[in-house]
Amino acid sequence: MATETVCAKCGGTGWIIVEHANVSGAEPCACRNEGRASRLEERAQIPPLYRNASLENFNVPGPDNPIARRELTNVLLAVKNFVRDFPNENRPGLLLVGDPGTGKTHLAVAAIRQIMAKGFECLFWDYQTLLNSIRSGYDASSNSSNREAYRAALDTEVLLLDDLGAQRVTDWVEDTVTSIVTHRANHRKPLIATTNLPEPDAGSSFIQRSALGTPEYRKTLADHIGPRARSRLFEMCTVIRMPGDDYRLRKARTL
């Protein structure tokens, strides 16, 4: 029969007695935090595809592609600096902007895994799934909605919103995302977000060429979440533009 290991420092009580200037006192034992990071990860709702994502295994191009290597190395360094300085009262959030398949979700999850290792509670939500969860509990007769998902988005220590803006724009969507972003900004609650939508102030272009060579205008992040939410997001976040093309397509072409 297996026996449970008892901490030699505290004898399993979770507290140790210390002396300060001839005065005895109790302090939490380090064993109380052992395993906390793994428990936080279990509750973080990270999709299986990204559960092993880390800053160490983020793929940076080799020396044969020096421009992409330099740009993605700078991005990786910026995310590492954000994690190192977390929590940052002035800029508690992080926004990763770039085309699909450029590694935004990998870096965002890698960041919250490092943040959870510091003892902070984090929660992963796909943007569209979050809005669907809030909407699905809507009760027209009482004019109330499912508060569980909504309250979690407001109150969890660190919220990760993946694929921000990936939802048809309606007044309800704009009001909901604005309330979440505004609440977190006002209360200095960290928000980490990724978006595929172009954002001119982050250096991405919202003009693309059609098959006929004529310019086409893509809807921006502000178009999808509203100018108020976009403004508060930029106020609270370190904004990083992801360079490069879709790594999933590059991987498929090499098979």
C-alpha positions in Angstrom: 0.0 0.0 0.0 1.5 3.3 -1.1 2.2 5.9 1.6 1.8 9.6 1.1 5.0 11.6 1.4 4.9 14.1 4.3 6.8 17.4 4.0 9.9 17.2 6.2 9.8 21.0 6.8 6.2 21.4 8.1 5.3 17.8 8.9 2.3 18.1 6.6 0.7 21.1 8.3 1.5 23.6 5.5 3.1 26.0 8.0 6.6 26.5 9.4 7.6 28.3 12.5 10.2 31.1 12.0 12.0 33.5 14.3 12.1 37.2 13.6 13.9 39.4 16.1 13.3 36.8 18.9 9.6 36.7 18.0 8.2 33.4 16.7 5.7 33.3 13.9 4.1 31.0 11.3 4.7 31.3 7.6 3.3 29.2 4.7 5.5 26.3 3.7 6.8 26.1 0.2 5.1 22.7 -0.2 1.7 24.5 -0.3 2.5 25.7 -3.8 3.9 22.5 -5.1 1.6 21.2 -7.9 -0.4 24.5 -8.0 0.7 25.3 -11.5 -0.4 21.9 -12.8 -3.8 22.3 -11.1 -4.2 25.7 -12.7 -3.4 24.3 -16.1 -6.0 21.6 -15.6 -8.6 24.3 -15.1 -7.4 26.7 -17.8 -9.4 25.0 -20.7 -6.4 25.0 -23.0 -7.2 23.0 -26.2 -5.3 19.7 -26.5 -3.5 21.0 -29.6 -1.7 23.7 -27.5 -1.2 22.0 -24.1 2.5 21.6 -24.7 3.0 25.0 -26.3 6.0 26.8 -24.7 8.3 29.7 -25.5 11.1 27.1 -25.9 9.4 25.1 -28.6 8.2 28.0 -30.7 9.5 27.6 -34.2 11.9 30.3 -35.4 13.2 30.0 -39.0 16.8 29.0 -39.5 19.7 31.2 -40.8 18.7 30.4 -44.4 15.8 32.9 -43.9 17.5 35.8 -42.0 14.7 38.3 -42.3 12.0 36.0 -40.9 14.4 34.7 -38.3 15.1 38.2 -37.1 11.5 39.3 -37.0 10.2 36.2 -35.2 13.1 36.3 -32.8 12.1 39.9 -31.9 8.5 38.8 -31.4 9.6 35.9 -29.2 11.8 38.2 -27.1 8.9 40.7 -26.7 6.6 37.9 -25.4 9.3 36.7 -23.0 9.7 40.3 -21.7 5.9 40.5 -21.1 6.0 37.3 -19.1 9.1 38.3 -17.2 7.6 41.6 -16.2 4.1 40.1 -15.4 2.1 41.5 -13.7 2.6 45.0 -15.2 0.2 47.5 -13.8 0.6 49.9 -16.7 0.2 47.4 -19.5 -1.5 44.3 -18.0 -2.5 42.9 -21.4 -1.0 41.5 -24.6 -2.4 41.6 -28.1 -1.0 39.5 -30.9 -2.0 40.6 -34.4 -1.3 38.6 -37.6 -2.5 36.4 -40.4 -3.8 32.9 -39.6 -1.1 30.3 -39.0 1.7 32.7 -37.9 2.0 31.3 -34.3 -0.2 33.7 -32.3 -2.1 31.1 -30.4 1.1 29.1 -29.6 2.7 32.2 -28.1 -0.4 33.3 -26.2 -0.8 29.8 -24.6 3.0 29.6 -23.9 2.6 33.0 -22.2 -0.2 32.0 -19.9 1.5 28.7 -19.0 4.5 30.7 -17.8 2.1 33.0 -16.0 0.4 30.1 -14.3 3.8 28.9 -13.2 3.9 32.1 -11.2 0.7 31.2 -9.5 -1.9 33.2 -11.4 -5.2 31.7 -12.5 -5.7 31.8 -16.3 -8.6 30.9 -18.5 -8.6 30.1 -22.3 -11.6 31.0 -24.3 -12.1 30.9 -28.1 -13.8 34.2 -28.8 -16.7 32.7 -30.8 -17.2 29.9 -28.3 -17.3 32.4 -25.4 -20.0 34.5 -27.2 -22.0 31.4 -28.0 -21.8 30.3 -24.4 -23.1 33.6 -23.2 -25.8 33.8 -25.9 -27.0 30.2 -25.4 -28.1 30.9 -21.9 -30.2 33.9 -22.9 -33.7 33.8 -21.4 -36.0 36.1 -23.4 -38.7 36.0 -20.8 -36.5 37.2 -17.9 -34.2 39.3 -20.1 -31.2 37.7 -18.4 -28.3 35.6 -19.7 -26.0 32.8 -18.6 -23.8 34.6 -16.1 -21.3 31.8 -15.6 -19.3 32.3 -18.8 -19.8 36.0 -18.7 -18.7 36.4 -15.1 -15.6 34.2 -15.8 -14.6 36.4 -18.7 -14.9 39.4 -16.4 -13.4 38.1 -13.2 -10.8 35.4 -13.9 -7.3 36.7 -13.0 -5.9 36.3 -16.6 -8.2 35.9 -19.6 -7.0 34.6 -23.0 -9.3 35.4 -25.9 -8.3 33.6 -29.0 -9.3 34.7 -32.5 -10.8 38.0 -31.3 -13.3 39.5 -33.7 -14.2 36.1 -35.4 -17.9 36.7 -35.1 -20.5 38.4 -37.3 -20.8 42.0 -36.1 -24.1 42.8 -34.3 -25.0 45.3 -31.7 -25.1 42.5 -29.1 -21.6 41.3 -30.0 -20.2 44.8 -29.9 -21.8 45.6 -26.5 -20.7 42.3 -25.0 -17.1 42.4 -26.0 -16.9 46.1 -25.1 -18.3 45.4 -21.6 -15.7 42.6 -21.1 -12.7 44.6 -22.3 -13.8 47.8 -20.5 -14.3 45.9 -17.2 -10.9 44.3 -17.4 -9.2 47.5 -18.4 -10.9 49.5 -15.6 -9.9 46.9 -13.0 -6.4 46.3 -14.5 -7.2 42.6 -15.0 -4.8 41.1 -17.6 -6.2 40.2 -21.0 -4.2 38.3 -23.6 -5.8 38.2 -27.1 -5.0 37.1 -30.6 -6.6 38.3 -33.8 -6.4 37.6 -37.5 -8.0 40.9 -38.3 -5.8 43.7 -39.8 -4.9 46.5 -37.5 -3.3 49.5 -39.2 -1.8 50.9 -35.9 0.0 47.6 -35.4 1.5 47.8 -38.9 -0.8 45.4 -40.7 -2.4 46.4 -44.0 -6.2 46.3 -44.5 -5.9 46.6 -48.3 -5.3 43.5 -50.4 -5.3 42.9 -54.2 -8.1 40.9 -55.8 -7.6 38.3 -58.5 -8.2 41.0 -61.0 -5.5 43.3 -59.4 -8.0 45.8 -58.0 -7.7 46.9 -54.3 -10.1 45.3 -51.8 -10.5 46.6 -48.3 -10.6 44.1 -45.4 -12.6 44.8 -42.3 -10.4 45.8 -39.4 -10.4 44.8 -35.7 -12.3 48.0 -34.9 -14.9 47.1 -37.5 -15.5 43.7 -35.8 -15.5 44.6 -32.1 -16.3 48.3 -32.2 -14.2 51.4 -31.7 -14.7 51.6 -27.9 -13.4 48.0 -27.3 -10.6 48.5 -29.7 -9.5 51.7 -28.0 -9.5 50.2 -24.5 -7.6 47.1 -25.8 -4.8 49.3 -27.2 -4.8 51.3 -23.9 -4.2 48.2 -21.8 -2.1 45.9 -24.1 1.4 45.5 -25.4 0.6 45.1 -29.1 2.8 42.8 -31.2 2.4 42.2 -34.9 3.2 38.7 -36.1 5.2 38.6 -39.4 5.3 35.8 -41.9 2.9 33.6 -43.7 0.9 30.6 -42.7 3.2 28.0 -41.2 0.5 25.3 -41.5 0.7 25.7 -45.3 4.5 25.7 -45.2 4.4 22.5 -43.2 1.9 20.9 -45.6 4.0 21.7 -48.7 7.0 19.9 -47.1 5.1 16.6 -46.7 
